[in-house]
């Protein structure tokens, strides 16, 4: 088959669209992963308030998750601790929720408040209400850097 100029132009455009789709897919995968980590961090915090766990909790959870999902990365005990810190980091200061809460109704706004570390109000599936929030588009490695180097959200998201 002899390649014509039309074919070459079409092929070039097709390759660009494929690359663009690959990037969009990677962004969506990252978004879903960060939402999973958010929910998992929320679950860990909630369960730690309800139960007395020994020091081997993260190791045991890591072992169980890796056993069930052997080809999936991200369930080391160290990463599970980061997942908990990730959730706490973004919920201990109200500024990130305030931006989102502006779009929510009065009752939802009250549930977003965090009174104290011992009285954290857990919102079921909070991520569903702002899944398109920019924090879910930040790659996990960047979140780890942020929560490691910053003490408060205002260092990351000044309001």
Short mmCIF file of the C-alpha atoms (twelve columns), coordinates in Angstrom:
data_MODEL
# 
_entry.id   MODEL 
# 
loop_
_atom_site.group_PDB 
_atom_site.id 
_atom_site.type_symbol 
_atom_site.label_atom_id 
_atom_site.label_alt_id 
_atom_site.label_comp_id 
_atom_site.label_asym_id 
_atom_site.label_seq_id 
_atom_site.Cartn_x 
_atom_site.Cartn_y 
_atom_site.Cartn_z 
_atom_site.pdbx_PDB_model_num 
ATOM 1   C CA . UNK A 1   0.000   0.000   0.000  1 
ATOM 2   C CA . UNK A 2   1.334   3.370   -0.996 1 
ATOM 3   C CA . UNK A 3   0.992   5.947   1.790  1 
ATOM 4   C CA . UNK A 4   -0.647  9.160   0.631  1 
ATOM 5   C CA . UNK A 5   -0.400  12.561  2.250  1 
ATOM 6   C CA . UNK A 6   -3.983  12.170  3.490  1 
ATOM 7   C CA . UNK A 7   -3.149  8.849   5.079  1 
ATOM 8   C CA . UNK A 8   0.001   10.228  6.731  1 
ATOM 9   C CA . UNK A 9   -1.929  13.214  8.089  1 
ATOM 10  C CA . UNK A 10  -4.692  10.937  9.384  1 
ATOM 11  C CA . UNK A 11  -2.115  8.597   10.974 1 
ATOM 12  C CA . UNK A 12  -0.368  11.517  12.693 1 
ATOM 13  C CA . UNK A 13  -3.722  12.755  14.043 1 
ATOM 14  C CA . UNK A 14  -4.664  9.236   15.157 1 
ATOM 15  C CA . UNK A 15  -1.383  8.824   17.057 1 
ATOM 16  C CA . UNK A 16  -1.951  12.158  18.834 1 
ATOM 17  C CA . UNK A 17  -5.483  11.129  19.823 1 
ATOM 18  C CA . UNK A 18  -4.230  7.786   21.147 1 
ATOM 19  C CA . UNK A 19  -1.549  9.517   23.232 1 
ATOM 20  C CA . UNK A 20  -4.127  11.983  24.531 1 
ATOM 21  C CA . UNK A 21  -6.437  9.109   25.505 1 
ATOM 22  C CA . UNK A 22  -3.579  7.362   27.296 1 
ATOM 23  C CA . UNK A 23  -2.912  10.508  29.344 1 
ATOM 24  C CA . UNK A 24  -6.611  10.898  30.169 1 
ATOM 25  C CA . UNK A 25  -6.788  7.255   31.253 1 
ATOM 26  C CA . UNK A 26  -3.738  7.674   33.510 1 
ATOM 27  C CA . UNK A 27  -5.315  10.754  35.117 1 
ATOM 28  C CA . UNK A 28  -8.563  8.853   35.734 1 
ATOM 29  C CA . UNK A 29  -6.682  5.900   37.231 1 
ATOM 30  C CA . UNK A 30  -4.810  8.286   39.537 1 
ATOM 31  C CA . UNK A 31  -8.080  9.961   40.530 1 
ATOM 32  C CA . UNK A 32  -9.631  6.604   41.442 1 
ATOM 33  C CA . UNK A 33  -6.521  5.569   43.395 1 
ATOM 34  C CA . UNK A 34  -6.486  8.793   45.410 1 
ATOM 35  C CA . UNK A 35  -10.218 8.399   46.128 1 
ATOM 36  C CA . UNK A 36  -9.564  4.816   47.282 1 
ATOM 37  C CA . UNK A 37  -6.771  6.055   49.550 1 
ATOM 38  C CA . UNK A 38  -9.055  8.776   50.920 1 
ATOM 39  C CA . UNK A 39  -11.767 6.241   51.778 1 
ATOM 40  C CA . UNK A 40  -9.225  3.814   53.231 1 
ATOM 41  C CA . UNK A 41  -7.680  6.571   55.359 1 
ATOM 42  C CA . UNK A 42  -11.136 7.531   56.571 1 
ATOM 43  C CA . UNK A 43  -11.916 3.896   57.438 1 
ATOM 44  C CA . UNK A 44  -8.644  3.487   59.333 1 
ATOM 45  C CA . UNK A 45  -9.241  6.650   61.380 1 
ATOM 46  C CA . UNK A 46  -12.820 5.639   62.155 1 
ATOM 47  C CA . UNK A 47  -11.890 2.103   63.175 1 
ATOM 48  C CA . UNK A 48  -9.013  3.293   65.332 1 
ATOM 49  C CA . UNK A 49  -11.434 5.514   67.260 1 
ATOM 50  C CA . UNK A 50  -13.825 2.594   67.796 1 
ATOM 51  C CA . UNK A 51  -11.315 -0.138  68.592 1 
ATOM 52  C CA . UNK A 52  -8.130  -0.657  70.535 1 
ATOM 53  C CA . UNK A 53  -5.499  -1.914  68.147 1 
ATOM 54  C CA . UNK A 54  -2.059  -3.159  68.958 1 
ATOM 55  C CA . UNK A 55  1.083   -1.900  67.309 1 
ATOM 56  C CA . UNK A 56  0.890   -4.601  64.622 1 
ATOM 57  C CA . UNK A 57  -2.289  -3.295  63.004 1 
ATOM 58  C CA . UNK A 58  -0.702  -1.790  59.890 1 
ATOM 59  C CA . UNK A 59  1.507   -4.831  59.339 1 
ATOM 60  C CA . UNK A 60  -1.482  -7.176  59.604 1 
ATOM 61  C CA . UNK A 61  -3.650  -5.072  57.299 1 
ATOM 62  C CA . UNK A 62  -0.786  -4.853  54.828 1 
ATOM 63  C CA . UNK A 63  -0.326  -8.618  54.870 1 
ATOM 64  C CA . UNK A 64  -4.049  -9.251  54.364 1 
ATOM 65  C CA . UNK A 65  -4.424  -6.758  51.515 1 
ATOM 66  C CA . UNK A 66  -1.290  -7.920  49.723 1 
ATOM 67  C CA . UNK A 67  -2.466  -11.508 50.026 1 
ATOM 68  C CA . UNK A 68  -5.807  -10.640 48.423 1 
ATOM 69  C CA . UNK A 69  -4.328  -8.270  45.798 1 
ATOM 70  C CA . UNK A 70  -0.836  -9.632  45.060 1 
ATOM 71  C CA . UNK A 71  -0.366  -7.652  41.841 1 
ATOM 72  C CA . UNK A 72  -1.450  -4.326  43.301 1 
ATOM 73  C CA . UNK A 73  1.103   -1.987  44.839 1 
ATOM 74  C CA . UNK A 74  0.459   0.517   47.604 1 
ATOM 75  C CA . UNK A 75  -0.458  -1.727  50.522 1 
ATOM 76  C CA . UNK A 76  2.823   -1.765  52.426 1 
ATOM 77  C CA . UNK A 77  2.483   -0.931  56.110 1 
ATOM 78  C CA . UNK A 78  4.440   2.281   55.489 1 
ATOM 79  C CA . UNK A 79  2.082   3.348   52.702 1 
ATOM 80  C CA . UNK A 80  -0.964  2.484   54.812 1 
ATOM 81  C CA . UNK A 81  0.366   4.860   57.479 1 
ATOM 82  C CA . UNK A 82  0.774   7.528   54.797 1 
ATOM 83  C CA . UNK A 83  -2.807  6.876   53.681 1 
ATOM 84  C CA . UNK A 84  -4.017  7.547   57.219 1 
ATOM 85  C CA . UNK A 85  -1.860  10.696  57.413 1 
ATOM 86  C CA . UNK A 86  -3.202  11.809  54.013 1 
ATOM 87  C CA . UNK A 87  -6.784  11.685  55.250 1 
ATOM 88  C CA . UNK A 88  -5.965  13.356  58.564 1 
ATOM 89  C CA . UNK A 89  -3.854  16.042  56.897 1 
ATOM 90  C CA . UNK A 90  -6.685  17.235  54.685 1 
ATOM 91  C CA . UNK A 91  -9.365  16.931  57.379 1 
ATOM 92  C CA . UNK A 92  -7.556  18.415  60.376 1 
ATOM 93  C CA . UNK A 93  -7.745  21.884  58.856 1 
ATOM 94  C CA . UNK A 94  -11.067 23.045  57.511 1 
ATOM 95  C CA . UNK A 95  -9.764  25.198  54.649 1 
ATOM 96  C CA . UNK A 96  -9.953  22.548  51.948 1 
ATOM 97  C CA . UNK A 97  -13.411 21.507  53.072 1 
ATOM 98  C CA . UNK A 98  -14.545 25.116  53.245 1 
ATOM 99  C CA . UNK A 99  -13.928 25.543  49.532 1 
ATOM 100 C CA . UNK A 100 -15.959 22.430  48.804 1 
ATOM 101 C CA . UNK A 101 -18.572 23.161  51.455 1 
ATOM 102 C CA . UNK A 102 -19.540 26.384  49.731 1 
ATOM 103 C CA . UNK A 103 -21.333 24.186  47.198 1 
ATOM 104 C CA . UNK A 104 -23.030 21.994  49.803 1 
ATOM 105 C CA . UNK A 105 -26.198 22.482  51.815 1 
ATOM 106 C CA . UNK A 106 -26.252 23.610  55.455 1 
ATOM 107 C CA . UNK A 107 -26.447 20.151  57.039 1 
ATOM 108 C CA . UNK A 108 -23.579 18.866  54.921 1 
ATOM 109 C CA . UNK A 109 -21.449 21.846  55.932 1 
ATOM 110 C CA . UNK A 110 -21.920 21.036  59.611 1 
ATOM 111 C CA . UNK A 111 -20.838 17.448  59.072 1 
ATOM 112 C CA . UNK A 112 -17.591 18.627  57.492 1 
ATOM 113 C CA . UNK A 113 -16.518 20.385  60.681 1 
ATOM 114 C CA . UNK A 114 -13.852 18.794  62.800 1 
ATOM 115 C CA . UNK A 115 -14.245 19.572  66.467 1 
ATOM 116 C CA . UNK A 116 -11.187 17.891  67.922 1 
ATOM 117 C CA . UNK A 117 -8.930  14.965  67.226 1 
ATOM 118 C CA . UNK A 118 -10.937 12.742  69.580 1 
ATOM 119 C CA . UNK A 119 -14.287 13.863  68.197 1 
ATOM 120 C CA . UNK A 120 -13.621 13.625  64.481 1 
ATOM 121 C CA . UNK A 121 -16.898 13.369  62.626 1 
ATOM 122 C CA . UNK A 122 -16.524 10.851  59.851 1 
ATOM 123 C CA . UNK A 123 -18.556 11.578  56.759 1 
ATOM 124 C CA . UNK A 124 -19.539 8.481   54.819 1 
ATOM 125 C CA . UNK A 125 -18.249 8.687   51.282 1 
ATOM 126 C CA . UNK A 126 -17.320 12.354  51.568 1 
ATOM 127 C CA . UNK A 127 -15.270 11.858  48.455 1 
ATOM 128 C CA . UNK A 128 -18.466 11.336  46.439 1 
ATOM 129 C CA . UNK A 129 -19.460 14.929  47.142 1 
ATOM 130 C CA . UNK A 130 -16.281 16.431  45.743 1 
ATOM 131 C CA . UNK A 131 -14.644 13.729  43.661 1 
ATOM 132 C CA . UNK A 132 -13.638 16.301  41.066 1 
ATOM 133 C CA . UNK A 133 -11.792 18.368  43.682 1 
ATOM 134 C CA . UNK A 134 -8.188  19.130  42.666 1 
ATOM 135 C CA . UNK A 135 -6.693  17.119  45.547 1 
ATOM 136 C CA . UNK A 136 -7.819  13.948  43.778 1 
ATOM 137 C CA . UNK A 137 -5.883  14.907  40.667 1 
ATOM 138 C CA . UNK A 138 -2.557  15.178  42.481 1 
ATOM 139 C CA . UNK A 139 -0.412  12.040  42.105 1 
ATOM 140 C CA . UNK A 140 0.144   9.950   45.240 1 
ATOM 141 C CA . UNK A 141 3.881   10.610  45.350 1 
ATOM 142 C CA . UNK A 142 3.175   14.337  45.454 1 
ATOM 143 C CA . UNK A 143 0.698   13.881  48.309 1 
ATOM 144 C CA . UNK A 144 3.336   11.966  50.261 1 
ATOM 145 C CA . UNK A 145 5.745   14.857  49.791 1 
ATOM 146 C CA . UNK A 146 3.112   17.399  50.801 1 
ATOM 147 C CA . UNK A 147 2.078   15.630  54.005 1 
ATOM 148 C CA . UNK A 148 5.708   14.947  54.892 1 
ATOM 149 C CA . UNK A 149 6.946   18.503  54.401 1 
ATOM 150 C CA . UNK A 150 3.916   20.607  55.358 1 
ATOM 151 C CA . UNK A 151 2.391   20.873  58.808 1 
ATOM 152 C CA . UNK A 152 -0.869  22.514  57.739 1 
ATOM 153 C CA . UNK A 153 -2.941  22.751  54.579 1 
ATOM 154 C CA . UNK A 154 -2.509  26.503  54.395 1 
ATOM 155 C CA . UNK A 155 1.114   25.884  53.422 1 
ATOM 156 C CA . UNK A 156 -0.229  24.043  50.366 1 
ATOM 157 C CA . UNK A 157 -3.561  25.785  49.674 1 
ATOM 158 C CA . UNK A 158 -3.437  29.354  51.027 1 
ATOM 159 C CA . UNK A 159 -6.931  30.801  51.229 1 
# 
